[in-house]
Amino acid sequence: MTGTMTKRKKISLIGSGMIGGTMAYLCAQKELGDVVLFDVVKNMPQGKALDLSHSSSIADTNVKVTGTNSYEDIKGSDVVIITAGLTKAPGKSDKEWSRDDLLPFNAKIMREVGENIKKYCPNAFVIVITNPLDVMVKVLHEHSGLPKNKVCGMAGVLDSSRFRHFIAEKLNVSPRDVQAMVIGAHGDKMVPLTRYVTVNGIPLQEFIKKGRITQEEIDEIVERTKNAGGEIVNLLGQGSAYFAPAASAIEMAEAYLKDKKRVLVCSCYLEGQYGHKDMFVGVPAVIGGNGVEKVIELELTPEEKELFDKSVEEVRKLQKAIKALGLEHHHHHH
Ligand code: A3D
């Protein structure tokens, strides 16, 4: 499949599970480019690809969707989106659900994926979705050898979409007109920025004044946003959220492919911004044809900064745990 000359963009999805399959469907519906579904499970990605190919006839779009178990097929990809890994640690119940338990399993997978990106598509824009998100982005980045602007993580768009939805629902307005950001690490300590919420430019404060929403209701929305991933895990009974995560990652991929210069919260490499360096964490950034083109640094209040730093502290802890696994990048001498 890879030898064919094509002017279409190529999007490779590493992991063809719930989010991978949904992203492939969105790519086909939006005619974003040819899609390669990769998975370690035999036949499954090929089956999904065949099903998706048939949907193209009805959607009246023309993209090629293929499934594979061989990394060679991701050769020359323009975009790679990674969901490979586990959603729940073996032996843990729903009540004990934590993204951090996935670390030892998923870190090894990121190393493998990173090495194959380096080998087959070193010019790709890479979006990581696998949890625990921010540390997985770092592991992937190290093993892929890609420049920092070509690797980022999807979490902020999703967490912000949840925040926006709950506010829109409360105010009975379209979520499209609610601008709101969730920054920081993707975990229980993520930071929904209430102060920056607007409804088509109108500060949320105006709605509090008019009694359309109370501070207590906003506080509840902040808490529900932070726990939304767990709320869905408990309701589903197996696996975790996938529709909104897929839509979020595709929005980022589209911003890159079409050089849209969208302002989106992504897990980006920090080099001193927000007082942190040498780590990936969720911050607003401009996503365009050069990948992560600019990290936007907000002026946080001391309270907001404290919450941000606390969430970053979680990432640092996990980075230490990664070191203990001995998975760091070694220069191979062949
Ligand atoms: P799931 O449907 O289980 O799909 C994961 C796929 O990865 C499965 O098909 C596996 O076979 C495959 N896989 C396992 N090991 C490998 C490997 N070595 N190489 C290639 N593929 C492999 O899960 P999902 O799609 O629902 O979720 C995938 C990941 O996304 C999980 O880690 C979730 O925790 C994470 N997730 C993150 C967010 C964020 O906002 C960051 C949201 C939702 C889910």
Residues whose N, C-alpha, C, O or C-beta is under 5 A from the ligand:
A	BS01	A3D	I14 G15 S16 G17 M18 I19 G20 F38 D39 V40 V41 T83 A84 G85 L86 T87 I109 I129 T130 N131 L133 M154 A155 L158 S240 A241 Y242 P245
